Amino acid sequence: MTPDGIAFPSAVAAALAAELPAVAEHTVAAVVVEVPSYADAFDGGMGATIENAVQLALGGFLELAAASSGADASTPIAPALEGAYALGRGEARDGRSMDALLAAYRVGARVAWRDMSTTAVRAGLTIESLASFAELVFAYIDRLSASSVAGHADELATSGRVRQRYLERLAALLVGGGTERDQEAAAERAGWVPPRSLTAVLLPEVQARGALAVVDGRTLQLNDVPDVDPSAELTVLLVPDAGGPSRTRLLGSLRGRGAVVGPARPWLRADGSYRRTVQAFRLGLEPDGPDPLDTETRLPELVLRADEDALADLRADALAPLADLAPAARDRLSETLRSWLLHHGRRERIAAELFIHPQTVRYRMGQLRELYGDRLEDPQTVLALTIALGARRRARPELLQRQGASPGYR
């Protein structure tokens, strides 16, 4: 008798043991037919693993069911539990879902019960004991399936962590400008299919999860951002194929996230996009309102401010003829000179921009020619002045009004 009071004669146990290979074969065949995910599962090494797991599970049940005392047939013995756990991990590695595995257990339990109950009754198991026998069979299968579920979940968690480490390693190589060979090897190891291009996005860590939810699923993330003070708590995303028309969608999806967006670069040159975002961040460039900072629209500032010391020296040298003027006169003439450079000397456009009369433009340019002489015709001087004055903001009408100037001609 088992602890649950089932009369389980040795003849019944012997008959079930003799039928065990056939029961296992029928069970496997039914699973292949009724669960589509297993149609090709038995062609490779996993097929033998599954067949062995079925025989081990059934054999373990018979061993427990035939015990006279000290065992609960609803609790699988250790080898059966270990086999079910290994089965779950193997199924996860083969890419089959937990739903497929549980469906296989349901089909297997039904077929195994049908064959085993028929054999047990023929061998002398009483009808009174049959119901209890059924309870034990299905309780046993439930415990096995729970062990497989645990194995499946553990494998996904483990493989997910491992792949995440591979993806982070890949992102670090791409951002750091590793060799093409190392980058390609890292992409293959991570199971990451390279896109045509990558666009670097630098943003606060707290915004990363929300951003990842709205960008391409292949996006790589790196939290250990190089060349940036860790206290800034930034993260970098490498977004696939976000150039051309896709850039507009990317910028729209990043509104309100404080992001700095670099240019699209071939995926093996993603470090160039990342360096651009870091440069913009270090220079303190700010976006317009909630929109992300699009470095592609701020190229002049990035170029002009790439070396602040050199720019300061260039300005001092290029604007030296104005240095001895009174501040107000110096500002007026530098403002006029800047507009003259930008509008290629077109007096009417200069006057409209500065809200002054065209004759005033002529007068001021006369003063500038006295100060600079023939240098205003020298291409190198013109280039130096364009750079020196290019980053200065144009005066707004409301600012002129605050300073007491009329927004009309003056």
Order of alpha helices (4+ residues) and beta strands (2+ residues): alpha-alpha-alpha-alpha-alpha-alpha-beta-alpha-beta-beta-alpha-beta-alpha-beta-alpha-alpha-alpha-alpha-alpha-alpha-alpha
